[in-house]
Amino acid sequence: MKVQDMMRGYDYDLPLYDVLNNSGTNENGDPEISTDRRVLAGATIGIGLDVAYFAITEMQEAFTALASETSNGMGRGEGHKDLEEILRDKSPFQMRLWYLLYDTPIEQAITELAWLQSLTYRRGRMCMVMREQKLAVIYATNAQLCESLTAAQIMANVTTEG
């Protein structure tokens, strides 16, 4: 069997599903992958390859700057402003991440975002493998697969019409 045949129809969400469905434990009985990371991976399924990576990177950078400002005794610096802007823009995916991490200790949130950033980078990196194999890069997001109007679309129409 050729590599091209094996790769045709590759699901870019497989690495995320692998993490989400990993309920294994190590020799001490501790989870191989924390519940927090499994939830973050699950929250990323169906998000565009580039959108996920860049949104996570932006959040991670804002959290890192905010933590740095706090540890240096600074007030409202760039990190605070960046996070305010993210929250003001209300990107659905970033808001999802925010609500999953807002009450997590900031250093742990930064670590989790860096881990998720790495995972989504590797997920997107598969595009290059597909291109090297001369296969089409096809990825349909959850939004593209939705067969009817969503609550978000209905509310967006109400606010633009009203």
C-alpha positions in Angstrom: 0.0 0.0 0.0 1.3 3.4 -0.9 1.7 6.3 1.6 -0.7 8.3 -0.5 -3.4 5.7 -0.2 -3.0 5.6 3.6 -3.0 9.4 3.9 -6.0 10.2 1.6 -8.8 11.5 3.7 -6.6 12.2 6.7 -8.5 13.6 9.7 -6.5 16.5 11.1 -8.4 16.2 14.4 -6.9 12.7 15.1 -4.2 14.0 17.4 -6.9 15.9 19.4 -9.1 12.8 19.5 -6.2 10.7 20.7 -5.7 13.1 23.7 -9.4 13.5 24.4 -9.9 9.7 24.5 -6.8 8.9 26.4 -8.0 7.6 29.7 -4.9 5.5 30.4 -3.1 5.6 33.7 0.6 5.2 34.5 2.2 2.7 37.0 1.1 5.0 39.9 -2.5 5.1 38.8 -2.3 8.7 37.7 -3.8 9.7 34.4 -1.3 9.7 31.5 -2.9 13.0 30.3 -4.6 15.4 32.7 -8.4 16.0 32.5 -7.6 19.6 31.9 -5.6 18.8 28.8 -8.1 16.3 27.6 -10.8 19.0 27.8 -8.7 21.6 26.0 -8.0 19.1 23.2 -11.7 18.3 22.9 -12.5 22.0 22.8 -10.2 22.4 19.8 -11.7 19.7 17.7 -13.4 21.2 14.7 -11.6 24.5 14.8 -9.7 25.5 11.7 -6.0 24.5 11.6 -4.6 28.0 11.4 -7.4 29.6 13.5 -6.7 27.2 16.4 -3.0 27.7 16.4 -3.0 31.5 16.1 -5.8 31.9 18.6 -4.0 29.7 21.2 -0.7 31.5 20.5 -2.4 34.9 21.1 -4.0 33.7 24.3 -0.7 32.1 25.5 1.2 35.3 24.8 -1.4 37.5 26.6 -1.4 35.2 29.7 2.4 35.1 29.7 2.6 38.9 29.6 0.0 39.3 32.3 1.9 36.9 34.5 5.1 38.8 33.9 3.5 42.1 34.7 2.0 40.7 37.9 5.3 39.2 39.1 7.1 42.5 38.4 4.4 44.5 40.3 3.3 46.4 37.2 -0.3 47.5 36.8 -2.2 47.4 33.6 0.5 46.6 31.0 0.4 45.0 27.6 -0.7 41.6 28.9 -3.7 43.1 30.5 -4.5 45.2 27.4 -4.0 42.2 25.1 -6.3 40.0 27.3 -8.9 42.8 27.4 -8.8 43.0 23.6 -9.3 39.2 23.3 -12.2 39.3 25.6 -13.7 42.3 23.8 -13.4 40.6 20.4 -15.3 37.6 21.7 -13.8 35.1 19.3 -15.9 32.0 20.1 -12.9 29.7 20.3 -10.9 32.1 22.4 -13.9 32.6 24.7 -14.1 28.8 25.0 -10.4 28.7 26.1 -10.9 31.7 28.4 -13.8 30.0 30.3 -11.8 26.8 30.6 -8.7 28.6 32.0 -9.8 31.8 33.7 -9.9 30.3 37.2 -6.8 28.2 36.7 -3.6 29.4 38.4 -1.9 31.6 35.7 1.4 29.7 35.5 -0.6 26.5 35.0 -2.8 28.1 32.4 0.3 29.3 30.5 1.7 25.7 30.6 -1.6 24.3 29.4 -1.8 26.8 26.5 1.9 26.1 25.5 1.1 22.4 25.5 -2.1 23.0 23.4 -0.1 25.3 21.1 2.4 22.6 20.5 -0.3 20.0 19.8 -2.1 22.3 17.3 1.3 23.1 15.6 1.9 19.4 15.0 -1.7 19.0 13.8 -1.2 21.8 11.3 2.2 20.4 10.3 0.5 17.5 8.7 -0.5 19.8 5.9 3.1 19.8 4.8 3.2 16.0 4.9 0.0 15.9 2.7 1.5 18.4 0.2 4.7 16.4 0.1 2.6 13.4 -0.9 0.9 15.5 -3.5 -2.5 15.1 -1.7 -5.1 17.8 -1.3 -5.2 19.5 2.0 -8.9 19.4 2.9 -10.2 20.3 6.4 -13.8 21.1 7.1 -14.5 23.0 10.4 -17.5 22.3 12.5 -19.0 25.5 11.3 -18.7 24.4 7.7 -20.3 21.1 8.4 -23.3 22.6 10.2 -26.4 21.8 8.3 -28.7 24.5 9.8 -28.5 27.9 11.5 -26.7 28.0 14.8 -27.7 30.2 17.7 -24.7 32.4 17.0 -25.7 33.0 13.4 -29.3 33.8 14.4 -28.1 36.2 17.0 -25.7 37.9 14.6 -28.6 38.4 12.1 -30.8 39.9 14.9 -28.1 42.4 15.9 -27.3 43.4 12.3 -31.0 43.8 11.4 -32.1 45.4 14.6 
